[in-house]
Amino acid sequence: MGVEMFKVGDFAVYPAQGVGIIEAIENREAGGTKQAFYIMKIMSNGMKIMIPLNAAKSAGLREVIKEKEIPKIYDILKNRDVTIDKQTWNKRYREYLERIKTGSVFEIARVLRDLYVLKSDKNLSFGERKIMDTARGLLVKEISIAAKAEEAKIEEDIKMIFTMH
């Protein structure tokens, strides 16, 4: 049946969707076979997704980061010693999207930082601004849950990091 990584009520992170809560674990029939699914509600938009238990890991479902990992995220955001690829904006856009889809909070932090660095240099395309908002939203939500803090405070912390430099 696949081993349960999460219990009902647990927070989990689904790549590119962000933090959700496991609302149920249900057996459903899919393609003629019965299997167990996590029923997960994404916190940012209320969307419900079904993830087969036996494919949860390969789908990238993971635990919310631990509070002690937050400084590592902030260090990534503070590091301005980065070279931004001078490729076309749509190539960059696709690359940023791929990095967000990995579900790694550290990759998402790098995308946000790179876009901030880029923005100080030139106007971002509409797509890049959207990705920047997505990355910020994913980070704020996950950090606020890990730190048990208000999202507004985390939003403020991130804003401070980018205005200090």
Residue frames as qw, qx, qy, qz and C-alpha x, y, z in Angstrom:
[[0.000, 0.883, 0.469, 0.000, 0.00, 0.00, 0.00],
 [0.335, 0.620, -0.115, 0.701, 2.93, 2.35, 0.44],
 [0.486, -0.348, -0.541, 0.591, 4.20, 3.58, 3.74],
 [0.075, -0.928, -0.329, -0.159, 2.57, 6.69, 5.22],
 [0.475, 0.238, -0.205, 0.822, 4.97, 9.60, 5.42],
 [0.150, -0.241, 0.145, -0.948, 2.29, 11.91, 6.78],
 [0.025, -0.419, -0.857, 0.300, -0.69, 11.74, 9.08],
 [0.032, -0.776, -0.498, -0.386, -3.97, 13.59, 8.77],
 [0.337, -0.925, -0.138, 0.107, -3.42, 17.15, 10.02],
 [0.647, -0.326, 0.239, 0.647, 0.26, 17.25, 9.02],
 [0.284, 0.863, -0.151, -0.389, 1.64, 20.09, 6.95],
 [0.747, 0.007, 0.501, 0.438, 3.49, 19.03, 3.82],
 [0.116, 0.684, -0.265, -0.670, 5.00, 20.77, 0.81],
 [0.744, 0.407, 0.514, 0.129, 4.03, 19.88, -2.75],
 [0.433, -0.144, 0.352, 0.817, 6.37, 21.17, -5.49],
 [0.053, 0.220, 0.408, 0.885, 5.26, 24.38, -7.21],
 [0.387, -0.646, -0.529, -0.392, 2.04, 24.45, -5.12],
 [0.057, -0.552, 0.426, -0.714, 3.58, 25.06, -1.71],
 [0.076, -0.090, 0.839, -0.531, 2.41, 24.18, 1.76],
 [0.617, -0.252, -0.435, -0.605, -0.72, 22.18, 2.25],
 [0.453, -0.295, 0.670, -0.509, -2.38, 20.22, 4.97],
 [0.235, -0.019, -0.950, -0.204, -3.12, 16.52, 4.75],
 [0.549, -0.163, 0.114, -0.812, -6.89, 16.44, 5.22],
 [0.901, -0.038, 0.271, -0.336, -7.44, 12.73, 4.73],
 [0.027, -0.363, 0.892, 0.268, -5.92, 9.45, 3.65],
 [0.763, 0.237, 0.263, -0.541, -8.41, 7.57, 1.52],
 [0.425, -0.042, 0.848, 0.313, -8.53, 4.39, -0.46],
 [0.545, 0.576, 0.012, -0.609, -9.78, 5.07, -3.96],
 [0.793, 0.220, 0.528, 0.210, -10.01, 3.04, -7.08],
 [0.190, 0.797, -0.314, -0.479, -7.75, 4.21, -9.87],
 [0.427, 0.498, -0.680, -0.327, -7.29, 2.26, -13.08],
 [0.845, -0.048, -0.481, -0.230, -8.93, -0.86, -11.68],
 [0.629, -0.057, -0.619, 0.467, -6.75, -1.07, -8.58],
 [0.442, -0.864, -0.226, -0.089, -7.47, 0.22, -5.13],
 [0.609, 0.170, -0.313, 0.709, -4.81, 2.46, -3.69],
 [0.362, -0.734, -0.382, 0.429, -4.33, 4.89, -0.86],
 [0.323, 0.637, 0.145, 0.685, -4.19, 8.62, -1.55],
 [0.234, -0.360, -0.356, 0.830, -3.29, 11.65, 0.48],
 [0.098, 0.827, 0.453, 0.317, -6.00, 14.27, 0.12],
 [0.466, -0.264, -0.146, 0.832, -4.09, 17.52, 0.49],
 [0.114, 0.926, 0.357, 0.052, -5.47, 21.04, 0.62],
 [0.520, 0.273, -0.028, 0.809, -3.07, 23.73, -0.61],
 [0.256, -0.612, -0.462, 0.589, -3.13, 26.59, 1.87],
 [0.119, -0.269, 0.165, 0.941, -2.55, 29.47, -0.53],
 [0.337, 0.062, -0.425, -0.838, -5.49, 28.76, -2.82],
 [0.660, -0.004, 0.475, -0.583, -7.62, 26.06, -1.17],
 [0.678, 0.352, -0.527, -0.374, -7.05, 23.69, -4.09],
 [0.801, -0.291, 0.492, -0.179, -7.33, 19.99, -3.25],
 [0.497, 0.523, -0.657, -0.219, -4.97, 17.46, -4.74],
 [0.956, -0.189, 0.172, -0.142, -4.85, 13.69, -4.51],
 [0.225, 0.682, -0.696, -0.006, -1.42, 12.13, -4.26],
 [0.929, -0.065, -0.356, -0.083, -1.02, 8.34, -4.30],
 [0.651, -0.706, 0.277, 0.012, 0.84, 7.26, -1.15],
 [0.865, -0.085, 0.344, 0.357, 3.17, 5.03, -3.13],
 [0.556, 0.534, 0.206, 0.603, 4.10, 7.92, -5.45],
 [0.251, -0.954, -0.157, 0.054, 4.22, 10.71, -2.87],
 [0.566, -0.580, 0.280, 0.515, 8.00, 10.71, -2.59],
 [0.502, 0.145, 0.540, 0.659, 8.61, 10.60, -6.35],
 [0.110, 0.833, 0.438, 0.320, 6.04, 13.40, -6.77],
 [0.318, 0.427, -0.233, 0.814, 8.25, 15.48, -4.48],
 [0.552, -0.730, -0.206, -0.346, 5.93, 15.65, -1.48],
 [0.548, 0.171, -0.545, 0.612, 8.08, 16.55, 1.52],
 [0.423, -0.663, -0.492, 0.372, 7.96, 17.80, 5.06],
 [0.016, 0.977, 0.008, 0.211, 8.02, 21.49, 5.87],
 [0.516, 0.465, -0.470, 0.544, 11.58, 22.59, 6.65],
 [0.606, -0.508, -0.466, 0.397, 12.76, 22.65, 10.26],
 [0.130, -0.986, -0.099, 0.041, 13.04, 26.00, 11.99],
 [0.566, -0.604, 0.334, 0.451, 16.82, 25.59, 12.26],
 [0.592, 0.232, 0.528, 0.562, 17.04, 25.60, 8.44],
 [0.167, 0.931, 0.324, -0.022, 15.56, 29.10, 8.12],
 [0.252, -0.818, 0.263, 0.445, 18.90, 30.95, 8.57],
 [0.506, -0.076, 0.679, 0.526, 20.27, 28.96, 5.60],
 [0.332, 0.712, 0.569, 0.244, 17.42, 30.36, 3.46],
 [0.074, -0.979, -0.078, 0.173, 18.14, 33.90, 4.65],
 [0.465, -0.531, 0.472, 0.528, 21.84, 33.40, 3.88],
 [0.477, 0.312, 0.665, 0.483, 20.94, 32.47, 0.31],
 [0.145, 0.894, 0.409, 0.114, 18.76, 35.57, 0.03],
 [0.278, -0.904, 0.107, 0.307, 21.56, 37.78, 1.42],
 [0.620, -0.225, 0.504, 0.557, 24.24, 36.45, -0.90],
 [0.417, 0.830, 0.056, -0.366, 24.61, 39.03, -3.67],
 [0.152, -0.584, 0.687, 0.405, 27.71, 37.47, -5.13],
 [0.669, 0.292, 0.684, -0.002, 25.83, 35.87, -8.00],
 [0.010, -0.252, 0.549, 0.797, 26.15, 36.06, -11.73],
 [0.620, 0.453, 0.437, -0.469, 22.86, 36.35, -13.52],
 [0.530, 0.161, 0.701, 0.448, 22.78, 34.54, -16.81],
 [0.136, 0.458, -0.132, -0.869, 22.49, 37.09, -19.60],
 [0.145, 0.221, 0.883, 0.387, 20.29, 34.77, -21.65],
 [0.262, -0.349, -0.381, -0.815, 16.93, 35.89, -22.99],
 [0.417, -0.231, 0.441, -0.760, 14.20, 36.49, -20.44],
 [0.869, -0.008, -0.118, -0.481, 12.09, 33.55, -21.68],
 [0.710, 0.225, -0.636, 0.203, 15.02, 31.14, -21.31],
 [0.045, 0.273, -0.630, 0.726, 15.58, 32.48, -17.79],
 [0.640, -0.156, 0.119, -0.743, 11.85, 32.22, -17.09],
 [0.892, 0.049, -0.396, -0.213, 11.79, 28.52, -18.05],
 [0.529, 0.245, -0.671, 0.459, 14.87, 27.84, -15.93],
 [0.205, -0.256, 0.485, -0.811, 13.36, 29.60, -12.89],
 [0.793, -0.093, -0.081, -0.597, 10.13, 27.67, -13.37],
 [0.811, 0.127, -0.569, 0.060, 12.06, 24.38, -13.43],
 [0.278, 0.252, -0.655, 0.655, 13.87, 25.35, -10.24],
 [0.483, -0.206, 0.297, -0.798, 10.59, 26.19, -8.50],
 [0.865, 0.009, -0.296, -0.405, 9.14, 22.86, -9.63],
 [0.495, 0.241, -0.778, 0.301, 11.91, 21.00, -7.80],
 [0.650, -0.638, -0.362, -0.197, 10.08, 21.93, -4.61],
 [0.666, -0.128, -0.346, 0.648, 13.37, 22.69, -2.87],
 [0.211, -0.932, -0.250, 0.158, 12.98, 25.66, -0.56],
 [0.474, -0.550, 0.274, 0.631, 16.64, 26.52, -1.20],
 [0.360, 0.242, 0.605, 0.668, 16.17, 26.55, -4.99],
 [0.013, -0.839, -0.508, -0.196, 13.10, 28.76, -4.53],
 [0.373, -0.827, -0.033, 0.419, 15.18, 31.14, -2.37],
 [0.463, -0.223, 0.456, 0.726, 17.83, 31.27, -5.12],
 [0.226, 0.561, 0.616, 0.505, 15.19, 32.11, -7.74],
 [0.176, -0.924, -0.338, 0.046, 13.81, 34.93, -5.58],
 [0.456, -0.670, 0.175, 0.559, 17.29, 36.31, -4.90],
 [0.451, 0.045, 0.556, 0.696, 18.35, 36.10, -8.56],
 [0.125, 0.725, 0.557, 0.386, 15.22, 37.94, -9.64],
 [0.292, -0.911, -0.163, 0.243, 15.80, 40.66, -7.03],
 [0.489, -0.433, 0.359, 0.666, 19.39, 41.06, -8.23],
 [0.345, 0.331, 0.637, 0.604, 18.17, 41.17, -11.84],
 [0.025, -0.861, -0.499, -0.097, 15.44, 43.69, -10.96],
 [0.344, -0.795, 0.011, 0.500, 18.01, 46.12, -9.56],
 [0.386, -0.250, 0.550, 0.697, 19.64, 46.03, -12.97],
 [0.165, -0.032, -0.584, -0.794, 16.68, 46.11, -15.36],
 [0.652, -0.014, 0.146, -0.744, 12.92, 45.81, -15.61],
 [0.340, -0.030, 0.939, -0.034, 11.61, 42.30, -15.19],
 [0.307, -0.119, -0.681, -0.654, 9.29, 40.81, -17.77],
 [0.685, -0.288, -0.002, -0.669, 5.71, 40.07, -16.74],
 [0.903, -0.031, -0.426, -0.042, 6.57, 36.35, -16.50],
 [0.506, 0.216, -0.562, 0.617, 9.60, 37.06, -14.30],
 [0.268, -0.342, 0.309, -0.846, 7.52, 39.26, -11.99],
 [0.843, -0.208, -0.182, -0.462, 4.95, 36.47, -11.69],
 [0.824, 0.056, -0.508, 0.246, 7.67, 33.94, -10.85],
 [0.193, 0.335, -0.484, 0.785, 9.12, 36.36, -8.30],
 [0.559, -0.320, 0.147, -0.751, 5.70, 36.64, -6.61],
 [0.918, -0.082, -0.336, -0.193, 5.27, 32.86, -6.70],
 [0.647, 0.191, -0.556, 0.485, 8.73, 32.27, -5.18],
 [0.075, -0.353, 0.410, -0.838, 8.13, 34.89, -2.49],
 [0.729, -0.260, -0.033, -0.632, 4.71, 33.41, -1.67],
 [0.896, -0.011, -0.443, 0.021, 6.04, 29.85, -1.43],
 [0.469, 0.243, -0.546, 0.650, 8.91, 30.96, 0.83],
 [0.276, -0.369, 0.275, -0.844, 6.81, 33.17, 3.11],
 [0.835, -0.235, -0.168, -0.468, 4.22, 30.43, 3.64],
 [0.873, 0.005, -0.452, 0.184, 6.76, 27.70, 4.42],
 [0.337, 0.292, -0.488, 0.750, 9.00, 29.86, 6.62],
 [0.422, -0.402, 0.168, -0.795, 6.02, 31.16, 8.59],
 [0.911, -0.230, -0.214, -0.268, 4.88, 27.60, 9.33],
 [0.769, 0.135, -0.460, 0.422, 8.41, 26.44, 10.19],
 [0.223, 0.258, -0.404, 0.849, 8.96, 29.43, 12.47],
 [0.219, -0.632, -0.727, 0.156, 5.38, 29.45, 13.81],
 [0.139, -0.370, -0.081, 0.915, 5.30, 33.14, 12.90],
 [0.437, 0.723, 0.336, -0.416, 2.88, 35.46, 11.15],
 [0.681, 0.432, 0.388, 0.447, 3.27, 35.61, 7.37],
 [0.125, 0.971, 0.069, 0.194, 3.38, 39.41, 7.54],
 [0.491, -0.783, 0.343, 0.167, 6.45, 39.24, 9.79],
 [0.740, -0.051, 0.528, 0.413, 8.25, 36.86, 7.42],
 [0.460, 0.761, 0.329, 0.318, 7.28, 39.07, 4.48],
 [0.148, -0.982, 0.111, -0.045, 8.83, 42.01, 6.39],
 [0.671, -0.510, 0.449, 0.295, 12.03, 40.03, 7.18],
 [0.694, 0.277, 0.490, 0.449, 12.49, 39.18, 3.50],
 [0.247, 0.919, 0.186, 0.245, 11.80, 42.76, 2.45],
 [0.391, -0.879, 0.245, 0.121, 14.46, 43.93, 4.95],
 [0.751, -0.190, 0.478, 0.413, 17.02, 41.53, 3.51],
 [0.561, 0.493, 0.441, 0.497, 16.51, 43.00, 0.05],
 [0.061, 0.964, 0.112, 0.234, 16.48, 46.64, 1.10],
 [0.612, -0.711, 0.195, 0.286, 19.66, 46.33, 3.19],
 [0.654, -0.116, 0.463, 0.587, 21.82, 45.73, 0.13]]
